[in-house]
Amino acid sequence: MTSPEPRAALASDAARLLEAHLRGLGGRSLASLFADDPQRTTAMTVAVGDLVVDLSRQHATPETLQL
């Protein structure tokens, strides 16, 4: 089994959706994302068993996680 070409991955529909979403964020800072959503840490933290992943400190929004 071979891996897809990197260009093919970048041309995927998912990649295009993420790129459009990123442009929609307009270069917002993490500080502004936290200021707009005081519950950001709670909303952006996922736990599976003993593994806890805090995505709040990434340039992502709850909408990003739905893509």
C-alpha positions as CSV (number, residue, x, y, z in Angstrom):
1,M,0.0,0.0,0.0
2,T,1.4,3.4,-0.9
3,S,0.8,6.7,0.7
4,P,-1.1,9.4,-1.2
5,E,1.0,12.1,-2.7
6,P,1.4,15.1,-0.4
7,R,-0.2,17.4,-3.0
8,A,-3.2,15.0,-3.2
9,A,-3.7,15.4,0.5
10,L,-3.5,19.2,0.3
11,A,-6.1,19.2,-2.5
12,S,-8.6,17.2,-0.5
13,D,-12.0,18.6,0.4
14,A,-11.1,18.4,4.1
15,A,-8.0,20.5,3.5
16,R,-9.9,23.1,1.6
17,L,-12.5,23.3,4.3
18,L,-9.8,23.8,6.9
19,E,-8.0,26.5,4.8
20,A,-11.3,28.4,4.4
21,H,-12.0,28.1,8.1
22,L,-8.6,29.4,8.9
23,R,-9.1,32.4,6.6
24,G,-12.4,33.0,8.4
25,L,-10.6,33.3,11.7
26,G,-8.8,36.4,10.3
27,G,-5.6,35.9,12.2
28,R,-7.2,36.2,15.6
29,S,-4.9,35.8,18.5
30,L,-5.3,33.2,21.2
31,A,-5.9,36.0,23.7
32,S,-8.9,37.2,21.7
33,L,-10.3,33.7,21.4
34,F,-10.0,33.3,25.2
35,A,-11.5,36.8,25.7
36,D,-14.5,35.9,23.5
37,D,-15.1,32.6,25.2
38,P,-14.4,32.4,29.0
39,Q,-15.3,28.7,28.9
40,R,-12.9,27.9,26.1
41,T,-10.7,25.5,28.1
42,T,-13.7,23.4,29.1
43,A,-15.2,23.5,25.6
44,M,-11.9,22.6,23.9
45,T,-10.8,19.8,26.2
46,V,-11.4,16.2,25.3
47,A,-10.9,13.2,27.6
48,V,-10.7,9.6,26.5
49,G,-9.9,7.3,29.4
50,D,-6.8,8.6,31.1
51,L,-5.8,10.7,28.1
52,V,-6.8,14.4,28.3
53,V,-6.2,16.7,25.3
54,D,-6.5,20.4,25.8
55,L,-6.9,22.1,22.4
56,S,-7.8,25.5,23.9
57,R,-4.3,26.8,23.3
58,Q,-4.4,26.0,19.6
59,H,-5.7,28.4,16.9
60,A,-8.9,26.3,16.7
61,T,-12.5,26.8,17.6
62,P,-15.3,24.4,18.4
63,E,-16.3,24.8,14.7
64,T,-12.8,23.6,13.7
65,L,-13.3,20.4,15.6
66,Q,-16.5,19.8,13.6
67,L,-14.8,19.9,10.2
